[in-house]
Amino acid sequence: MDSSTGSLDVIPVDECYQLLASHEVGRIGVTLRHRVLIIPVNYGMDGQTLIVRTHPGATLTAAAHANVSFQVDDIDRTTRSGWSVLVHGLAEEVGDRHWEDVVRRTHAVEVRPWAPGEHGRWLRIIPQGVSGRRLVPGDLPWGVDDRAYL
């Protein structure tokens, strides 16, 4: 691919985890009553496991012990560049049936929900697949004044 057209590059898995660890807001995708819900959530990391604090309701009902998707991205509108990381995994609500060590580690993750209300329920998303892509911009086409872009 010629540099003037830009590129869409695969991000190595190790770097995907670094990018996930560098952010605190993502989107969890769940299925509830035959509909896909995409919900923004605050999250943290326990090693390679994603930790989400939530409240009782649709997210928790749909995600508890289910296959979910989780996406985080960072977009720069000025340069038309960015990256996206997608995780497919198993979500489990952390409760009394878990080992003390898992509960302790989960609660130790610094997840501070932005949304108001009670967020005393915890989900762990255990990755089963991780992929990432980076959009690298190319040069503007010949004859286009780069001052035209914000």
N, C-alpha and C positions, 0 to 999 in steps of 0.2 A: 504494500500500500504506500502510495506517495505521501510525503509529509503534509502536503497542502490539503489533503482530504481528512486528516486526523485518523484516529484509530479507536477501536474498542478492544481493550486488552484484558486478558484473564488475570485476576489477582490470585497469587498463590494462597493456599489455605492458611498458612502461618500468618501471612499479612492480613487475611480476612479477620482472624481473631484479634490482631492488634487494632484494626479499625473498629471492630465491635467494642473493644475495651476503651476506645477513645471517645465514645459517645454515651448518652444517657437516655435518649428517646428513640424508640423504634416502633414498628407496627407488628402486631401479632395477627395472624390470619387463622381463623377458626371456622368450623362449620356448625351451624345451629339450625335445627329444623329445616334442613335442606337448603339453607342459604349461607353464603360465605360472608363473614363479618371481618372487616379489617379495622383494628382498633389501635390507636396510638397509646403507647404505654411507656412509663419510665422503667428502666431496667439497670441491672448491674451484672457483673460477672463473678463466678466462683470457678476459677480455672477456665475451662472451656464451656461451662454450663451457664446458661443465661438465667438470671433471677428476676422475676417480675412480682411486684406487690400489687395486689388488686383488692377488690371488694366482692362480697357475695353478689352474684348476678350473672348476666349473659356470658361474659368473658370466662369466668370461673367455671360455670356450668359446661360450656362448650369445650374448654381446654383441658379440664381435669382428666388425666389418663387418656389423652387423645393425640393423634398426629396433628401437628400445627406447622405453620410457616411463620418465620420472623424475618423482617427486613429492616435494614438500617441503610441510609444513604446520606451523602453529602454532595450538594450541587452548588456550583458557582455559576450563577446566571450571567455574570459579566464575561467570563471566559468560555462559557458553554462547556464546562468540564465538570467532572465529578466521578463519584464511585457509588456502587451499590453492593451490599453483601446480603445474601439470602441464606437462611438457615432452615432446614427441614428437620424436625425433631419430635420427640415425645415429651409432652408436658405432663407434669405430675404435681398435684397439690401437696405441699409439705404439711404433714400433720403428725399426730401422735404415733402412727404406725411406723414412722421413719426412725432410724437410729439417731441417738442424741447428737452424734457428730455431724450428721447431715443437717439437722435442725439448727444446730449452733452455727455452722458455716453459712447456711442460708440466711439466717437472721443477722449475721455479721456483715453481709454485703451492704454497702451504702446505697440503698435505693430510696430516694425521696420523691414520692409522688407529687406531681404538680397539681393534679385535680383535687378539689376539695372532697371531704368526706372520709369515712373510715376505710383504711386500706390494710387491714390486719391479716389478710390471706396471702399466702406465698405460693408461687409457681416456680418450678425448676423446669427449664427446657433443655433436655439432653439431646445434643446435636446428633443426627444420623447422616447428615449431608450438609456441606457448607460450600458455597460458591460465591465468587465476586467478579465484578467487571468494573473497569475504569474507562471512562470516556476521555480521550486525550484530543483536545481541539487541534485542528489544522490551521493553516494560514487562511486568511480571508481570500475569497476569489479575487482574481485580478480585476482592478477597476472599482472595487468596493472600498470606500473610505472607512477605515477602522474607527473613526470618530463617530460613525453612525450608530455604533453599539454602545450601550450604557456600561 
